[in-house]
Amino acid sequence: MNSAKLLRYSMQLSMLKQLRSLKLISEAEYQLVEKKLKKDYGVISNITA
């Protein structure tokens, strides 16, 4: 994965985590979107978990 793509993925994941922490989305919604992001960006595992 090139650095621009990795940065874009990281920013989207960070925003998603903020939505969850502010309780604007549920845990189920978070997991659904996270799974879609991983698929879209070709991420296999989450090393930050």
N, C-alpha and C positions, 0 to 999 in steps of 0.2 A: 504494500500500500504506500503510495507516495505521501509526502509530508502534507500537501494541501488537503488531500482527501482525509488523512488522519486528523488534521486540525478541524476540519468541518464536522467529522464524526464526533470528536471530543466536545466541541461546542454544543452540538445538538444533544448529546448525552447529558452535559452539564445543565442545560436548560430544562431537560426532562426531569432531572433530579430536583431542581428547584421547584418545579410544579408539584412534584410529589411531596416535598418537604413543607410546602405551603398548604398542602391538602387541597389543591385545586384539581388534582386527579387522584383516582384511587390506585391502590397497589396493583390491582388487576389491569387497569389502563396503562400504568407504568410498564408492567411486564410485557404487555402486548406491543406497545410502541418500541420498547427496547429490543424486543425480538425482531421487529421489522427493520429497525436501524441496523442491527447486526447483519441481517440478511442483505440489505441494500449495500452495505459497505464491505461485506465479505469478512466480517469479524467472527472468529470462531469461539473465542473465550473472552471473558471479562477479567483482566488481570487486576483491576482496581477494586474488585468486590471483596 
